[in-house]
Structure formats: structure tokens, C-alpha cells
Amino acid sequence: MSSSTPTAPNRRGLLFAVLAVVLVIVAGGFWFAHASISAKPAEGHTANDGSEVGVMMDLADKAYQEKRLVAPVGSNVYEFYFSVLQLDPNNAVAQQRLRDAFKPACDVVESTINGGDLDEAQRELSLMRQYDAHNYKLALLGSVLDAQRVIERRKHEAEAARIQAQQGNQ
């Protein structure tokens, strides 16, 4: 008996599985390309058109120009565009601008963490998680924030122990 006989069906099965996965990926790519090409631009509101959505778009655009991506509370890009999407869930402009602001907003959250304002960083991170709760960058920022909280707690504990030791020596 040849030892290659049992592996031939295994190789054939593996080849068919890989081929099936490749076909699914290619078909998905064609579907996505077709959907992107055939999608009609949404008849949406624009900034300054007088509608609620237009007003929110205008506020969001000004916040973006002024680099108010996730702060201050109630007057930032993410909150304004979220408001737009509540009024017009299919607003492509708001969706695209949220995507465009994502990386710079992550940088702002990271800077806030590094600056030691951990409560504000938590608020900003929570706001961004409303946009994409499962993003790896936000998960990393959450881990960094948690680590900073541990470091801060340990500093406080060390300071409390030092104060207790001083009071015990008196």
C-alpha cells in the first residue's frame, strides 16, 4: 500500500475548500463593486439649507474646521454628526465625515490619556465607541486608559502609605 493514497483525497478536499473561499471572496468583491457603482447619491440636506439636518451639518462642519473632534461636550464633530444621523440615518456626507474624523479623533483621545485627564478620555472614548464599538484602535486606547488608571491608583496608594508612615513616625 502506498502512503500517498490517503493524503490524495485530503489534498483534493483542501483544494476544493480553498477554491470555494476564493470564489466567495471574488463574488463578494464583484457584489460590492456593483453596489458601489449602482448606488445613487442620496438626496440629502446640505449645510445652510435651513432644515434641522442642514443646521446640524453646518455646526458639525464648523466643529471640524475648529478641530473640535470629540470635545467639548455637546459641541463636537461626533455629537453633531450623530445628531444628523438620528434625523437622517442614510446621510452619506455625515457617515463619510465621521470616517474621515476617526483617526484624528483617536489621536485626540490618546493625547487626552497621555495628558492625564482620564475621566475626559473615558468620555471621549465612549463617544467614539458609539461610532464603532468593535474597532481595534478603540480597544487599544481602552487598554491604555485602563493601564493609566492602574498607574494612577498605585501612585495614590503609595502616597497614602507614605502619609501613613509619616504620621506613624510622629
Secondary structure as the mmCIF struct_conf table of DSSP 4:
data_model
#
loop_
_struct_conf.conf_type_id
_struct_conf.id
_struct_conf.beg_label_comp_id
_struct_conf.beg_label_asym_id
_struct_conf.beg_label_seq_id
_struct_conf.end_label_comp_id
_struct_conf.end_label_asym_id
_struct_conf.end_label_seq_id
TURN_TY1_P TURN_TY1_P1 SER A 3 PRO A 6
HELX_RH_AL_P HELX_RH_AL_P1 THR A 7 SER A 38
HELX_LH_PP_P HELX_LH_PP_P1 ALA A 39 ALA A 42
TURN_TY1_P TURN_TY1_P2 ALA A 47 ASN A 48
BEND BEND1 ASP A 49 SER A 51
HELX_RH_AL_P HELX_RH_AL_P2 GLU A 52 GLN A 65
TURN_TY1_P TURN_TY1_P3 GLU A 66 LYS A 67
BEND BEND2 LEU A 69 VAL A 70
BEND BEND3 PRO A 72 PRO A 72
TURN_TY1_P TURN_TY1_P4 VAL A 73 GLY A 74
BEND BEND4 SER A 75 ASN A 76
HELX_RH_AL_P HELX_RH_AL_P3 VAL A 77 LEU A 87
TURN_TY1_P TURN_TY1_P5 PRO A 89 ASN A 90
HELX_RH_AL_P HELX_RH_AL_P4 ALA A 92 ASN A 114
TURN_TY1_P TURN_TY1_P6 GLY A 115 GLY A 116
HELX_RH_AL_P HELX_RH_AL_P5 LEU A 118 TYR A 131
TURN_TY1_P TURN_TY1_P7 ALA A 133 HIS A 134
HELX_RH_AL_P HELX_RH_AL_P6 TYR A 136 ASN A 169
#
